[in-house]
Amino acid sequence: MRQGEQEPLRLLSKLYDLSTCKDHISFSGIVTFNNAQDLRTVAKEIPLDRMLIETDAPYLAPVPMRGKPNEPAYVRYVAEFLA
């Protein structure tokens, strides 16, 4: 893991013990953006039973729909990206 990737995980670990955390953490279309590497690093560490995916409709559509009005049907792109 690169040094820069450790910072988001360090910050997350201050908030949550991922091994015992019962909270859910949500990811939206932002995780698909080119500049969201830190967010993707965090997503890799979240247990699947604690992860939610959502849209920010009508804003922040995921890639490949970026620039268009967001809609709930686009949540599939977030799911596919995280898979």
Order of alpha helices (4+ residues) and beta strands (2+ residues): alpha-beta-alpha-beta-alpha
